Amino acid sequence: MKLIPLADHVIVKQVKAEEKVGGIILTAAAQEKPQIFEVVAAGPGGMVDGTEVEMTVGAGDKVILGKYSGTQVKVEGEEYTIVRQGEILAIVEE
């Protein structure tokens, strides 16, 4: 099965955070880091709700989403999140 996003939708997959071993124990709130996702596929944009939408993200981009953004789906054992481009908070450049 293959997911193909429509209009201004973007399919992302969470990037696993690197685990580092250290000697300091932090509270759960202090350990929380932004969730970074990789764009798997992006829709073509076009007219969405009467407004022209130009896609600014593409496959391979790393992005940050709001904590409760999008719809989670599971396809062939892989977990993905489908969001509208407007729900993406930032593109991460390394």
PDB file with one MODEL, atoms N, CA, C and O in Angstrom:
MODEL        1
ATOM      1  N   MET A   1       0.845  -1.171   0.000  1.00  0.00           N
ATOM      2  CA  MET A   1       0.000   0.000   0.000  1.00  0.00           C
ATOM      3  C   MET A   1       0.893   1.239   0.000  1.00  0.00           C
ATOM      4  O   MET A   1       1.938   1.261   0.651  1.00  0.00           O
ATOM      5  N   LYS A   2       0.478   2.259  -0.729  1.00  0.00           N
ATOM      6  CA  LYS A   2       1.249   3.488  -0.826  1.00  0.00           C
ATOM      7  C   LYS A   2       0.349   4.671  -0.472  1.00  0.00           C
ATOM      8  O   LYS A   2      -0.794   4.738  -0.926  1.00  0.00           O
ATOM      9  N   LEU A   3       0.860   5.607   0.338  1.00  0.00           N
ATOM     10  CA  LEU A   3       0.119   6.807   0.685  1.00  0.00           C
ATOM     11  C   LEU A   3       0.498   7.931  -0.262  1.00  0.00           C
ATOM     12  O   LEU A   3       1.683   8.204  -0.451  1.00  0.00           O
ATOM     13  N   ILE A   4      -0.481   8.583  -0.856  1.00  0.00           N
ATOM     14  CA  ILE A   4      -0.238   9.720  -1.743  1.00  0.00           C
ATOM     15  C   ILE A   4      -1.041  10.899  -1.198  1.00  0.00           C
ATOM     16  O   ILE A   4      -2.271  10.869  -1.220  1.00  0.00           O
ATOM     17  N   PRO A   5      -0.354  11.946  -0.704  1.00  0.00           N
ATOM     18  CA  PRO A   5      -1.072  13.079  -0.130  1.00  0.00           C
ATOM     19  C   PRO A   5      -1.752  13.924  -1.203  1.00  0.00           C
ATOM     20  O   PRO A   5      -1.241  14.070  -2.313  1.00  0.00           O
ATOM     21  N   LEU A   6      -2.905  14.474  -0.857  1.00  0.00           N
ATOM     22  CA  LEU A   6      -3.662  15.323  -1.765  1.00  0.00           C
ATOM     23  C   LEU A   6      -3.568  16.774  -1.314  1.00  0.00           C
ATOM     24  O   LEU A   6      -3.313  17.056  -0.143  1.00  0.00           O
ATOM     25  N   ALA A   7      -3.776  17.693  -2.256  1.00  0.00           N
ATOM     26  CA  ALA A   7      -3.825  19.136  -1.991  1.00  0.00           C
ATOM     27  C   ALA A   7      -2.624  19.593  -1.162  1.00  0.00           C
ATOM     28  O   ALA A   7      -1.479  19.403  -1.571  1.00  0.00           O
ATOM     29  N   ASP A   8      -2.886  20.197   0.007  1.00  0.00           N
ATOM     30  CA  ASP A   8      -1.789  20.746   0.822  1.00  0.00           C
ATOM     31  C   ASP A   8      -1.407  19.830   1.984  1.00  0.00           C
ATOM     32  O   ASP A   8      -0.864  20.288   2.989  1.00  0.00           O
ATOM     33  N   HIS A   9      -1.691  18.541   1.844  1.00  0.00           N
ATOM     34  CA  HIS A   9      -1.344  17.590   2.910  1.00  0.00           C
ATOM     35  C   HIS A   9       0.093  17.103   2.747  1.00  0.00           C
ATOM     36  O   HIS A   9       0.626  17.026   1.640  1.00  0.00           O
ATOM     37  N   VAL A  10       0.703  16.777   3.889  1.00  0.00           N
ATOM     38  CA  VAL A  10       2.086  16.315   3.937  1.00  0.00           C
ATOM     39  C   VAL A  10       2.120  15.065   4.805  1.00  0.00           C
ATOM     40  O   VAL A  10       1.500  15.029   5.868  1.00  0.00           O
ATOM     41  N   ILE A  11       2.836  14.048   4.362  1.00  0.00           N
ATOM     42  CA  ILE A  11       3.008  12.820   5.152  1.00  0.00           C
ATOM     43  C   ILE A  11       4.404  12.858   5.756  1.00  0.00           C
ATOM     44  O   ILE A  11       5.397  13.016   5.046  1.00  0.00           O
ATOM     45  N   VAL A  12       4.469  12.711   7.080  1.00  0.00           N
ATOM     46  CA  VAL A  12       5.746  12.770   7.782  1.00  0.00           C
ATOM     47  C   VAL A  12       5.934  11.535   8.650  1.00  0.00           C
ATOM     48  O   VAL A  12       4.976  10.853   9.016  1.00  0.00           O
ATOM     49  N   LYS A  13       7.187  11.269   8.966  1.00  0.00           N
ATOM     50  CA  LYS A  13       7.540  10.156   9.840  1.00  0.00           C
ATOM     51  C   LYS A  13       8.493  10.702  10.888  1.00  0.00           C
ATOM     52  O   LYS A  13       9.432  11.425  10.559  1.00  0.00           O
ATOM     53  N   GLN A  14       8.255  10.357  12.160  1.00  0.00           N
ATOM     54  CA  GLN A  14       9.082  10.893  13.236  1.00  0.00           C
ATOM     55  C   GLN A  14      10.507  10.359  13.145  1.00  0.00           C
ATOM     56  O   GLN A  14      10.733   9.169  12.927  1.00  0.00           O
ATOM     57  N   VAL A  15      11.459  11.271  13.316  1.00  0.00           N
ATOM     58  CA  VAL A  15      12.875  10.919  13.339  1.00  0.00           C
ATOM     59  C   VAL A  15      13.204  10.512  14.760  1.00  0.00           C
ATOM     60  O   VAL A  15      12.881  11.230  15.706  1.00  0.00           O
ATOM     61  N   LYS A  16      13.842   9.372  14.916  1.00  0.00           N
ATOM     62  CA  LYS A  16      14.203   8.886  16.249  1.00  0.00           C
ATOM     63  C   LYS A  16      15.262   9.800  16.857  1.00  0.00           C
ATOM     64  O   LYS A  16      16.263  10.116  16.214  1.00  0.00           O
ATOM     65  N   ALA A  17      15.037  10.220  18.088  1.00  0.00           N
ATOM     66  CA  ALA A  17      15.999  11.062  18.799  1.00  0.00           C
ATOM     67  C   ALA A  17      17.209  10.229  19.182  1.00  0.00           C
ATOM     68  O   ALA A  17      17.088   9.053  19.523  1.00  0.00           O
ATOM     69  N   GLU A  18      18.374  10.853  19.121  1.00  0.00           N
ATOM     70  CA  GLU A  18      19.595  10.162  19.532  1.00  0.00           C
ATOM     71  C   GLU A  18      19.616  10.080  21.042  1.00  0.00           C
ATOM     72  O   GLU A  18      19.424  11.078  21.737  1.00  0.00           O
ATOM     73  N   GLU A  19      19.851   8.879  21.539  1.00  0.00           N
ATOM     74  CA  GLU A  19      19.926   8.705  22.985  1.00  0.00           C
ATOM     75  C   GLU A  19      21.383   8.857  23.411  1.00  0.00           C
ATOM     76  O   GLU A  19      22.279   8.220  22.858  1.00  0.00           O
ATOM     77  N   LYS A  20      21.597   9.710  24.399  1.00  0.00           N
ATOM     78  CA  LYS A  20      22.950   9.948  24.896  1.00  0.00           C
ATOM     79  C   LYS A  20      23.031   9.466  26.336  1.00  0.00           C
ATOM     80  O   LYS A  20      22.109   9.663  27.128  1.00  0.00           O
ATOM     81  N   VAL A  21      24.133   8.842  26.653  1.00  0.00           N
ATOM     82  CA  VAL A  21      24.325   8.346  28.007  1.00  0.00           C
ATOM     83  C   VAL A  21      25.044   9.432  28.797  1.00  0.00           C
ATOM     84  O   VAL A  21      26.055   9.973  28.349  1.00  0.00           O
ATOM     85  N   GLY A  22      24.521   9.743  29.964  1.00  0.00           N
ATOM     86  CA  GLY A  22      25.145  10.772  30.791  1.00  0.00           C
ATOM     87  C   GLY A  22      24.902  10.483  32.247  1.00  0.00           C
ATOM     88  O   GLY A  22      24.167   9.558  32.594  1.00  0.00           O
ATOM     89  N   GLY A  23      25.514  11.267  33.095  1.00  0.00           N
ATOM     90  CA  GLY A  23      25.403  11.038  34.523  1.00  0.00           C
ATOM     91  C   GLY A  23      24.410  11.954  35.212  1.00  0.00           C
ATOM     92  O   GLY A  23      24.277  11.892  36.434  1.00  0.00           O
ATOM     93  N   ILE A  24      23.707  12.805  34.471  1.00  0.00           N
ATOM     94  CA  ILE A  24      22.770  13.733  35.094  1.00  0.00           C
ATOM     95  C   ILE A  24      21.351  13.249  34.851  1.00  0.00           C
ATOM     96  O   ILE A  24      20.995  12.893  33.728  1.00  0.00           O
ATOM     97  N   ILE A  25      20.543  13.236  35.901  1.00  0.00           N
ATOM     98  CA  ILE A  25      19.140  12.830  35.778  1.00  0.00           C
ATOM     99  C   ILE A  25      18.293  14.101  35.798  1.00  0.00           C
ATOM    100  O   ILE A  25      18.383  14.910  36.722  1.00  0.00           O
ATOM    101  N   LEU A  26      17.468  14.261  34.757  1.00  0.00           N
ATOM    102  CA  LEU A  26      16.605  15.434  34.655  1.00  0.00           C
ATOM    103  C   LEU A  26      15.154  15.039  34.830  1.00  0.00           C
ATOM    104  O   LEU A  26      14.781  13.893  34.580  1.00  0.00           O
ATOM    105  N   THR A  27      14.331  15.991  35.260  1.00  0.00           N
ATOM    106  CA  THR A  27      12.900  15.715  35.356  1.00  0.00           C
ATOM    107  C   THR A  27      12.350  15.514  33.954  1.00  0.00           C
ATOM    108  O   THR A  27      12.987  15.904  32.975  1.00  0.00           O
ATOM    109  N   ALA A  28      11.175  14.910  33.848  1.00  0.00           N
ATOM    110  CA  ALA A  28      10.570  14.633  32.547  1.00  0.00           C
ATOM    111  C   ALA A  28      10.361  15.912  31.750  1.00  0.00           C
ATOM    112  O   ALA A  28      10.567  15.912  30.536  1.00  0.00           O
ATOM    113  N   ALA A  29       9.961  16.994  32.392  1.00  0.00           N
ATOM    114  CA  ALA A  29       9.719  18.255  31.690  1.00  0.00           C
ATOM    115  C   ALA A  29      11.014  18.809  31.098  1.00  0.00           C
ATOM    116  O   ALA A  29      10.998  19.380  30.007  1.00  0.00           O
ATOM    117  N   ALA A  30      12.109  18.651  31.790  1.00  0.00           N
ATOM    118  CA  ALA A  30      13.384  19.168  31.306  1.00  0.00           C
ATOM    119  C   ALA A  30      13.942  18.324  30.162  1.00  0.00           C
ATOM    120  O   ALA A  30      14.744  18.819  29.370  1.00  0.00           O
ATOM    121  N   GLN A  31      13.533  17.063  30.062  1.00  0.00           N
ATOM    122  CA  GLN A  31      14.035  16.177  29.026  1.00  0.00           C
ATOM    123  C   GLN A  31      13.297  16.335  27.708  1.00  0.00           C
ATOM    124  O   GLN A  31      13.797  15.905  26.668  1.00  0.00           O
ATOM    125  N   GLU A  32      12.115  16.944  27.730  1.00  0.00           N
ATOM    126  CA  GLU A  32      11.293  17.040  26.531  1.00  0.00           C
ATOM    127  C   GLU A  32      11.973  17.901  25.470  1.00  0.00           C
ATOM    128  O   GLU A  32      12.377  19.030  25.749  1.00  0.00           O
ATOM    129  N   LYS A  33      12.096  17.378  24.271  1.00  0.00           N
ATOM    130  CA  LYS A  33      12.726  18.089  23.167  1.00  0.00           C
ATOM    131  C   LYS A  33      11.723  18.200  22.031  1.00  0.00           C
ATOM    132  O   LYS A  33      10.764  17.429  21.979  1.00  0.00           O
ATOM    133  N   PRO A  34      11.927  19.146  21.118  1.00  0.00           N
ATOM    134  CA  PRO A  34      10.997  19.256  19.997  1.00  0.00           C
ATOM    135  C   PRO A  34      10.970  17.956  19.197  1.00  0.00           C
ATOM    136  O   PRO A  34      11.991  17.286  19.043  1.00  0.00           O
ATOM    137  N   GLN A  35       9.800  17.616  18.698  1.00  0.00           N
ATOM    138  CA  GLN A  35       9.679  16.420  17.884  1.00  0.00           C
ATOM    139  C   GLN A  35       9.994  16.785  16.442  1.00  0.00           C
ATOM    140  O   GLN A  35       9.344  17.646  15.848  1.00  0.00           O
ATOM    141  N   ILE A  36      10.994  16.122  15.893  1.00  0.00           N
ATOM    142  CA  ILE A  36      11.410  16.388  14.520  1.00  0.00           C
ATOM    143  C   ILE A  36      10.911  15.253  13.641  1.00  0.00           C
ATOM    144  O   ILE A  36      11.048  14.078  13.981  1.00  0.00           O
ATOM    145  N   PHE A  37      10.334  15.622  12.511  1.00  0.00           N
ATOM    146  CA  PHE A  37       9.781  14.673  11.561  1.00  0.00           C
ATOM    147  C   PHE A  37      10.467  14.845  10.215  1.00  0.00           C
ATOM    148  O   PHE A  37      10.951  15.929   9.891  1.00  0.00           O
ATOM    149  N   GLU A  38      10.505  13.771   9.434  1.00  0.00           N
ATOM    150  CA  GLU A  38      11.009  13.839   8.065  1.00  0.00           C
ATOM    151  C   GLU A  38       9.823  13.732   7.117  1.00  0.00           C
ATOM    152  O   GLU A  38       8.959  12.870   7.274  1.00  0.00           O
ATOM    153  N   VAL A  39       9.798  14.626   6.126  1.00  0.00           N
ATOM    154  CA  VAL A  39       8.726  14.610   5.139  1.00  0.00           C
ATOM    155  C   VAL A  39       8.938  13.408   4.224  1.00  0.00           C
ATOM    156  O   VAL A  39       9.996  13.265   3.611  1.00  0.00           O
ATOM    157  N   VAL A  40       7.931  12.549   4.137  1.00  0.00           N
ATOM    158  CA  VAL A  40       7.972  11.374   3.271  1.00  0.00           C
ATOM    159  C   VAL A  40       7.404  11.731   1.901  1.00  0.00           C
ATOM    160  O   VAL A  40       7.935  11.311   0.873  1.00  0.00           O
ATOM    161  N   ALA A  41       6.317  12.513   1.892  1.00  0.00           N
ATOM    162  CA  ALA A  41       5.686  12.927   0.639  1.00  0.00           C
ATOM    163  C   ALA A  41       4.874  14.191   0.896  1.00  0.00           C
ATOM    164  O   ALA A  41       4.374  14.412   1.999  1.00  0.00           O
ATOM    165  N   ALA A  42       4.753  15.017  -0.143  1.00  0.00           N
ATOM    166  CA  ALA A  42       3.958  16.244  -0.041  1.00  0.00           C
ATOM    167  C   ALA A  42       3.004  16.311  -1.217  1.00  0.00           C
ATOM    168  O   ALA A  42       3.342  15.920  -2.334  1.00  0.00           O
ATOM    169  N   GLY A  43       1.802  16.814  -0.951  1.00  0.00           N
ATOM    170  CA  GLY A  43       0.813  16.969  -2.007  1.00  0.00           C
ATOM    171  C   GLY A  43       1.227  18.047  -3.000  1.00  0.00           C
ATOM    172  O   GLY A  43       2.235  18.725  -2.800  1.00  0.00           O
ATOM    173  N   PRO A  44       0.454  18.205  -4.068  1.00  0.00           N
ATOM    174  CA  PRO A  44       0.814  19.157  -5.122  1.00  0.00           C
ATOM    175  C   PRO A  44       0.459  20.603  -4.817  1.00  0.00           C
ATOM    176  O   PRO A  44       0.850  21.496  -5.569  1.00  0.00           O
ATOM    177  N   GLY A  45      -0.271  20.860  -3.737  1.00  0.00           N
ATOM    178  CA  GLY A  45      -0.724  22.228  -3.465  1.00  0.00           C
ATOM    179  C   GLY A  45      -1.923  22.539  -4.335  1.00  0.00           C
ATOM    180  O   GLY A  45      -2.776  21.679  -4.553  1.00  0.00           O
ATOM    181  N   GLY A  46      -1.997  23.772  -4.838  1.00  0.00           N
ATOM    182  CA  GLY A  46      -3.117  24.161  -5.688  1.00  0.00           C
ATOM    183  C   GLY A  46      -4.186  24.887  -4.902  1.00  0.00           C
ATOM    184  O   GLY A  46      -3.910  25.465  -3.850  1.00  0.00           O
ATOM    185  N   MET A  47      -5.404  24.859  -5.410  1.00  0.00           N
ATOM    186  CA  MET A  47      -6.511  25.563  -4.762  1.00  0.00           C
ATOM    187  C   MET A  47      -7.013  24.751  -3.558  1.00  0.00           C
ATOM    188  O   MET A  47      -7.441  23.605  -3.701  1.00  0.00           O
ATOM    189  N   VAL A  48      -6.953  25.360  -2.387  1.00  0.00           N
ATOM    190  CA  VAL A  48      -7.436  24.732  -1.160  1.00  0.00           C
ATOM    191  C   VAL A  48      -8.359  25.727  -0.474  1.00  0.00           C
ATOM    192  O   VAL A  48      -7.926  26.810  -0.081  1.00  0.00           O
ATOM    193  N   ASP A  49      -9.615  25.369  -0.332  1.00  0.00           N
ATOM    194  CA  ASP A  49     -10.619  26.244   0.290  1.00  0.00           C
ATOM    195  C   ASP A  49     -10.643  27.627  -0.362  1.00  0.00           C
ATOM    196  O   ASP A  49     -10.787  28.638   0.325  1.00  0.00           O
ATOM    197  N   GLY A  50     -10.503  27.666  -1.674  1.00  0.00           N
ATOM    198  CA  GLY A  50     -10.571  28.916  -2.420  1.00  0.00           C
ATOM    199  C   GLY A  50      -9.305  29.753  -2.407  1.00  0.00           C
ATOM    200  O   GLY A  50      -9.309  30.876  -2.912  1.00  0.00           O
ATOM    201  N   THR A  51      -8.242  29.246  -1.855  1.00  0.00           N
ATOM    202  CA  THR A  51      -6.974  29.961  -1.781  1.00  0.00           C
ATOM    203  C   THR A  51      -5.885  29.138  -2.467  1.00  0.00           C
ATOM    204  O   THR A  51      -5.820  27.921  -2.294  1.00  0.00           O
ATOM    205  N   GLU A  52      -5.036  29.800  -3.240  1.00  0.00           N
ATOM    206  CA  GLU A  52      -3.914  29.129  -3.905  1.00  0.00           C
ATOM    207  C   GLU A  52      -2.839  28.811  -2.870  1.00  0.00           C
ATOM    208  O   GLU A  52      -2.363  29.705  -2.170  1.00  0.00           O
ATOM    209  N   VAL A  53      -2.454  27.533  -2.772  1.00  0.00           N
ATOM    210  CA  VAL A  53      -1.433  27.097  -1.821  1.00  0.00           C
ATOM    211  C   VAL A  53      -0.224  26.592  -2.595  1.00  0.00           C
ATOM    212  O   VAL A  53      -0.338  25.691  -3.425  1.00  0.00           O
ATOM    213  N   GLU A  54       0.949  27.188  -2.312  1.00  0.00           N
ATOM    214  CA  GLU A  54       2.197  26.738  -2.915  1.00  0.00           C
ATOM    215  C   GLU A  54       2.942  25.912  -1.867  1.00  0.00           C
ATOM    216  O   GLU A  54       3.131  26.366  -0.739  1.00  0.00           O
ATOM    217  N   MET A  55       3.358  24.717  -2.229  1.00  0.00           N
ATOM    218  CA  MET A  55       4.042  23.842  -1.275  1.00  0.00           C
ATOM    219  C   MET A  55       5.492  24.304  -1.095  1.00  0.00           C
ATOM    220  O   MET A  55       6.217  24.506  -2.070  1.00  0.00           O
ATOM    221  N   THR A  56       5.898  24.465   0.158  1.00  0.00           N
ATOM    222  CA  THR A  56       7.261  24.902   0.464  1.00  0.00           C
ATOM    223  C   THR A  56       8.096  23.793   1.095  1.00  0.00           C
ATOM    224  O   THR A  56       9.284  23.982   1.353  1.00  0.00           O
ATOM    225  N   VAL A  57       7.482  22.638   1.343  1.00  0.00           N
ATOM    226  CA  VAL A  57       8.218  21.488   1.870  1.00  0.00           C
ATOM    227  C   VAL A  57       8.166  20.361   0.855  1.00  0.00           C
ATOM    228  O   VAL A  57       7.234  20.267   0.056  1.00  0.00           O
ATOM    229  N   GLY A  58       9.173  19.512   0.896  1.00  0.00           N
ATOM    230  CA  GLY A  58       9.214  18.375  -0.013  1.00  0.00           C
ATOM    231  C   GLY A  58       9.836  17.175   0.676  1.00  0.00           C
ATOM    232  O   GLY A  58      10.339  17.279   1.795  1.00  0.00           O
ATOM    233  N   ALA A  59       9.800  16.047   0.009  1.00  0.00           N
ATOM    234  CA  ALA A  59      10.346  14.807   0.560  1.00  0.00           C
ATOM    235  C   ALA A  59      11.784  15.005   1.006  1.00  0.00           C
ATOM    236  O   ALA A  59      12.597  15.597   0.295  1.00  0.00           O
ATOM    237  N   GLY A  60      12.082  14.502   2.191  1.00  0.00           N
ATOM    238  CA  GLY A  60      13.436  14.601   2.736  1.00  0.00           C
ATOM    239  C   GLY A  60      13.642  15.768   3.683  1.00  0.00           C
ATOM    240  O   GLY A  60      14.595  15.756   4.462  1.00  0.00           O
ATOM    241  N   ASP A  61      12.770  16.788   3.642  1.00  0.00           N
ATOM    242  CA  ASP A  61      12.890  17.920   4.565  1.00  0.00           C
ATOM    243  C   ASP A  61      12.636  17.455   5.988  1.00  0.00           C
ATOM    244  O   ASP A  61      11.811  16.571   6.220  1.00  0.00           O
ATOM    245  N   LYS A  62      13.342  18.049   6.941  1.00  0.00           N
ATOM    246  CA  LYS A  62      13.101  17.802   8.355  1.00  0.00           C
ATOM    247  C   LYS A  62      12.273  18.975   8.874  1.00  0.00           C
ATOM    248  O   LYS A  62      12.604  20.134   8.620  1.00  0.00           O
ATOM    249  N   VAL A  63      11.197  18.673   9.601  1.00  0.00           N
ATOM    250  CA  VAL A  63      10.276  19.709  10.068  1.00  0.00           C
ATOM    251  C   VAL A  63       9.899  19.492  11.525  1.00  0.00           C
ATOM    252  O   VAL A  63      10.071  18.404  12.076  1.00  0.00           O
ATOM    253  N   ILE A  64       9.377  20.558  12.139  1.00  0.00           N
ATOM    254  CA  ILE A  64       8.860  20.485  13.506  1.00  0.00           C
ATOM    255  C   ILE A  64       7.361  20.743  13.443  1.00  0.00           C
ATOM    256  O   ILE A  64       6.905  21.685  12.796  1.00  0.00           O
ATOM    257  N   LEU A  65       6.607  19.893  14.125  1.00  0.00           N
ATOM    258  CA  LEU A  65       5.152  20.021  14.190  1.00  0.00           C
ATOM    259  C   LEU A  65       4.730  20.398  15.596  1.00  0.00           C
ATOM    260  O   LEU A  65       5.483  20.219  16.553  1.00  0.00           O
ATOM    261  N   GLY A  66       3.515  20.923  15.714  1.00  0.00           N
ATOM    262  CA  GLY A  66       2.928  21.137  17.030  1.00  0.00           C
ATOM    263  C   GLY A  66       2.727  19.792  17.713  1.00  0.00           C
ATOM    264  O   GLY A  66       2.615  18.767  17.040  1.00  0.00           O
ATOM    265  N   LYS A  67       2.682  19.785  19.011  1.00  0.00           N
ATOM    266  CA  LYS A  67       2.633  18.544  19.783  1.00  0.00           C
ATOM    267  C   LYS A  67       1.465  17.629  19.409  1.00  0.00           C
ATOM    268  O   LYS A  67       1.637  16.411  19.370  1.00  0.00           O
ATOM    269  N   TYR A  68       0.285  18.184  19.134  1.00  0.00           N
ATOM    270  CA  TYR A  68      -0.881  17.349  18.857  1.00  0.00           C
ATOM    271  C   TYR A  68      -1.381  17.532  17.424  1.00  0.00           C
ATOM    272  O   TYR A  68      -2.581  17.431  17.171  1.00  0.00           O
ATOM    273  N   SER A  69      -0.480  17.799  16.497  1.00  0.00           N
ATOM    274  CA  SER A  69      -0.859  18.046  15.101  1.00  0.00           C
ATOM    275  C   SER A  69      -1.093  16.757  14.337  1.00  0.00           C
ATOM    276  O   SER A  69      -0.497  15.721  14.631  1.00  0.00           O
ATOM    277  N   GLY A  70      -1.974  16.844  13.352  1.00  0.00           N
ATOM    278  CA  GLY A  70      -2.127  15.785  12.373  1.00  0.00           C
ATOM    279  C   GLY A  70      -2.922  14.575  12.805  1.00  0.00           C
ATOM    280  O   GLY A  70      -3.466  14.500  13.906  1.00  0.00           O
ATOM    281  N   THR A  71      -2.960  13.632  11.881  1.00  0.00           N
ATOM    282  CA  THR A  71      -3.652  12.366  12.058  1.00  0.00           C
ATOM    283  C   THR A  71      -2.631  11.242  11.926  1.00  0.00           C
ATOM    284  O   THR A  71      -1.921  11.158  10.924  1.00  0.00           O
ATOM    285  N   GLN A  72      -2.558  10.383  12.930  1.00  0.00           N
ATOM    286  CA  GLN A  72      -1.606   9.273  12.887  1.00  0.00           C
ATOM    287  C   GLN A  72      -2.230   8.092  12.157  1.00  0.00           C
ATOM    288  O   GLN A  72      -3.387   7.739  12.387  1.00  0.00           O
ATOM    289  N   VAL A  73      -1.434   7.484  11.261  1.00  0.00           N
ATOM    290  CA  VAL A  73      -1.872   6.283  10.544  1.00  0.00           C
ATOM    291  C   VAL A  73      -0.742   5.268  10.572  1.00  0.00           C
ATOM    292  O   VAL A  73       0.430   5.622  10.702  1.00  0.00           O
ATOM    293  N   LYS A  74      -1.117   3.996  10.448  1.00  0.00           N
ATOM    294  CA  LYS A  74      -0.126   2.920  10.419  1.00  0.00           C
ATOM    295  C   LYS A  74      -0.322   2.155   9.121  1.00  0.00           C
ATOM    296  O   LYS A  74      -1.410   1.646   8.851  1.00  0.00           O
ATOM    297  N   VAL A  75       0.738   2.072   8.313  1.00  0.00           N
ATOM    298  CA  VAL A  75       0.689   1.379   7.030  1.00  0.00           C
ATOM    299  C   VAL A  75       1.834   0.384   6.982  1.00  0.00           C
ATOM    300  O   VAL A  75       3.001   0.758   7.096  1.00  0.00           O
ATOM    301  N   GLU A  76       1.494  -0.878   6.813  1.00  0.00           N
ATOM    302  CA  GLU A  76       2.482  -1.959   6.730  1.00  0.00           C
ATOM    303  C   GLU A  76       3.503  -1.892   7.866  1.00  0.00           C
ATOM    304  O   GLU A  76       4.704  -2.049   7.644  1.00  0.00           O
ATOM    305  N   GLY A  77       3.012  -1.658   9.081  1.00  0.00           N
ATOM    306  CA  GLY A  77       3.868  -1.652  10.258  1.00  0.00           C
ATOM    307  C   GLY A  77       4.595  -0.348  10.519  1.00  0.00           C
ATOM    308  O   GLY A  77       5.233  -0.214  11.563  1.00  0.00           O
ATOM    309  N   GLU A  78       4.527   0.616   9.617  1.00  0.00           N
ATOM    310  CA  GLU A  78       5.200   1.908   9.788  1.00  0.00           C
ATOM    311  C   GLU A  78       4.184   2.948  10.238  1.00  0.00           C
ATOM    312  O   GLU A  78       3.054   2.967   9.750  1.00  0.00           O
ATOM    313  N   GLU A  79       4.582   3.814  11.170  1.00  0.00           N
ATOM    314  CA  GLU A  79       3.692   4.859  11.654  1.00  0.00           C
ATOM    315  C   GLU A  79       4.004   6.181  10.962  1.00  0.00           C
ATOM    316  O   GLU A  79       5.160   6.597  10.886  1.00  0.00           O
ATOM    317  N   TYR A  80       2.962   6.834  10.457  1.00  0.00           N
ATOM    318  CA  TYR A  80       3.088   8.116   9.767  1.00  0.00           C
ATOM    319  C   TYR A  80       2.097   9.094  10.370  1.00  0.00           C
ATOM    320  O   TYR A  80       1.132   8.700  11.024  1.00  0.00           O
ATOM    321  N   THR A  81       2.351  10.380  10.142  1.00  0.00           N
ATOM    322  CA  THR A  81       1.420  11.432  10.535  1.00  0.00           C
ATOM    323  C   THR A  81       1.097  12.231   9.276  1.00  0.00           C
ATOM    324  O   THR A  81       1.993  12.588   8.512  1.00  0.00           O
ATOM    325  N   ILE A  82      -0.190  12.510   9.065  1.00  0.00           N
ATOM    326  CA  ILE A  82      -0.619  13.310   7.926  1.00  0.00           C
ATOM    327  C   ILE A  82      -1.062  14.666   8.469  1.00  0.00           C
ATOM    328  O   ILE A  82      -1.942  14.742   9.327  1.00  0.00           O
ATOM    329  N   VAL A  83      -0.441  15.742   7.960  1.00  0.00           N
ATOM    330  CA  VAL A  83      -0.760  17.097   8.403  1.00  0.00           C
ATOM    331  C   VAL A  83      -0.966  17.997   7.196  1.00  0.00           C
ATOM    332  O   VAL A  83      -0.529  17.674   6.091  1.00  0.00           O
ATOM    333  N   ARG A  84      -1.625  19.114   7.405  1.00  0.00           N
ATOM    334  CA  ARG A  84      -1.677  20.160   6.386  1.00  0.00           C
ATOM    335  C   ARG A  84      -0.377  20.954   6.492  1.00  0.00           C
ATOM    336  O   ARG A  84       0.197  21.071   7.575  1.00  0.00           O
ATOM    337  N   GLN A  85       0.076  21.489   5.384  1.00  0.00           N
ATOM    338  CA  GLN A  85       1.329  22.245   5.399  1.00  0.00           C
ATOM    339  C   GLN A  85       1.280  23.374   6.441  1.00  0.00           C
ATOM    340  O   GLN A  85       2.301  23.692   7.051  1.00  0.00           O
ATOM    341  N   GLY A  86       0.115  23.973   6.646  1.00  0.00           N
ATOM    342  CA  GLY A  86      -0.022  25.057   7.611  1.00  0.00           C
ATOM    343  C   GLY A  86       0.210  24.644   9.056  1.00  0.00           C
ATOM    344  O   GLY A  86       0.411  25.503   9.915  1.00  0.00           O
ATOM    345  N   GLU A  87       0.186  23.331   9.346  1.00  0.00           N
ATOM    346  CA  GLU A  87       0.439  22.846  10.702  1.00  0.00           C
ATOM    347  C   GLU A  87       1.927  22.682  10.994  1.00  0.00           C
ATOM    348  O   GLU A  87       2.319  22.453  12.138  1.00  0.00           O
ATOM    349  N   ILE A  88       2.751  22.799   9.958  1.00  0.00           N
ATOM    350  CA  ILE A  88       4.206  22.676  10.143  1.00  0.00           C
ATOM    351  C   ILE A  88       4.725  23.992  10.707  1.00  0.00           C
ATOM    352  O   ILE A  88       4.490  25.056  10.134  1.00  0.00           O
ATOM    353  N   LEU A  89       5.428  23.915  11.829  1.00  0.00           N
ATOM    354  CA  LEU A  89       5.905  25.114  12.514  1.00  0.00           C
ATOM    355  C   LEU A  89       7.225  25.634  11.952  1.00  0.00           C
ATOM    356  O   LEU A  89       7.452  26.844  11.915  1.00  0.00           O
ATOM    357  N   ALA A  90       8.099  24.720  11.511  1.00  0.00           N
ATOM    358  CA  ALA A  90       9.420  25.147  11.041  1.00  0.00           C
ATOM    359  C   ALA A  90      10.072  24.045  10.215  1.00  0.00           C
ATOM    360  O   ALA A  90       9.768  22.863  10.376  1.00  0.00           O
ATOM    361  N   ILE A  91      10.972  24.456   9.329  1.00  0.00           N
ATOM    362  CA  ILE A  91      11.842  23.523   8.609  1.00  0.00           C
ATOM    363  C   ILE A  91      13.183  23.557   9.317  1.00  0.00           C
ATOM    364  O   ILE A  91      13.712  24.630   9.606  1.00  0.00           O
ATOM    365  N   VAL A  92      13.733  22.384   9.597  1.00  0.00           N
ATOM    366  CA  VAL A  92      15.008  22.285  10.310  1.00  0.00           C
ATOM    367  C   VAL A  92      16.133  22.177   9.293  1.00  0.00           C
ATOM    368  O   VAL A  92      16.158  21.246   8.489  1.00  0.00           O
ATOM    369  N   GLU A  93      17.057  23.117   9.324  1.00  0.00           N
ATOM    370  CA  GLU A  93      18.238  23.068   8.446  1.00  0.00           C
ATOM    371  C   GLU A  93      19.440  22.665   9.275  1.00  0.00           C
ATOM    372  O   GLU A  93      19.681  23.222  10.345  1.00  0.00           O
ATOM    373  N   GLU A  94      20.191  21.698   8.781  1.00  0.00           N
ATOM    374  CA  GLU A  94      21.359  21.236   9.535  1.00  0.00           C
ATOM    375  C   GLU A  94      22.624  21.681   8.852  1.00  0.00           C
ATOM    376  O   GLU A  94      23.720  21.390   9.332  1.00  0.00           O
TER     377      GLU A  94
ENDMDL
END
